[in-house]
Structure formats: C-alpha cells, structure tokens
C-alpha cells in the first residue's frame, strides 16, 4: 500500500464524518463538501482498481507465448 492510498482513504473517512456531522446537526450540507466526498470516493476506487490490475499483471506467465 502506497502512502497515496493512505491519504485517499483518510480523506474519504474524514469527509464521511463531516457529512454525518452535518446530517446530525440538521444543517444543509454544502455542495463543495458533497463534491469533495465524491472525488475522494472516486480516488479510492481508482487506486483500488489500479492496484488490482497491477497485481494481475505480475501473475501472468508467458510460457505459452515463448513457443
């Protein structure tokens, strides 16, 4: 896990707590907060998908291609 992954996960959790706090205070959530949360969720998923794809590339053997 890279440091960038830790930052993305931490940012998502902090923004989720902020959204929960706004909901519990029954105050309208700022649009910027919702957009930032959406961006952070996208960042986390893209990091996860890239990590999964990179892990699959490392497991491929090319014995059948070598002739």
C-alpha positions in Angstrom: 0.0 0.0 0.0 1.4 3.3 -1.0 1.3 6.5 1.0 -1.1 7.9 -1.6 -3.6 5.2 -0.8 -3.4 6.0 2.9 -4.1 9.7 2.1 -7.0 8.8 -0.2 -8.6 6.6 2.4 -8.1 9.0 5.3 -9.6 11.9 3.3 -12.6 9.8 2.4 -13.2 8.8 6.1 -12.8 12.4 7.3 -15.2 13.7 4.7 -17.7 11.0 5.6 -17.6 12.1 9.2 -18.2 15.7 8.1 -21.2 14.6 6.1 -22.6 12.7 9.1 -22.0 15.6 11.4 -23.9 18.0 9.0 -26.7 15.4 8.9 -26.9 15.1 12.6 -27.0 18.9 13.1 -29.8 19.0 10.5 -27.9 21.7 8.6 -27.8 21.8 4.9 -24.7 20.2 3.6 -22.5 22.5 1.4 -22.3 21.5 -2.2 -18.5 21.6 -2.1 -18.4 19.1 0.7 -20.5 16.6 -1.3 -18.4 17.2 -4.4 -15.2 16.6 -2.4 -16.6 13.4 -1.0 -17.5 12.2 -4.4 -14.0 13.0 -5.7 -12.4 11.2 -2.8 -14.6 8.1 -3.3 -13.6 8.0 -7.0 -9.9 8.4 -6.0 -10.1 5.4 -3.6 -11.9 3.2 -6.1 -9.5 4.1 -8.9 -6.5 3.4 -6.7 -8.0 0.0 -5.8 -8.7 -0.9 -9.4 -5.2 0.1 -10.5 -3.7 -2.0 -7.7 -5.8 -5.0 -8.7 -4.8 -4.6 -12.3 -1.1 -4.3 -11.4 -1.3 -7.4 -9.2 -2.9 -9.4 -12.1 -0.2 -8.2 -14.5 2.5 -9.6 -12.2 1.0 -13.1 -12.1 0.8 -13.6 -15.9 3.2 -16.2 -17.2 4.2 -16.1 -20.9 5.3 -19.7 -21.2 2.6 -20.5 -23.9 3.9 -17.5 -25.9 7.5 -18.4 -25.9 6.9 -21.2 -28.5 
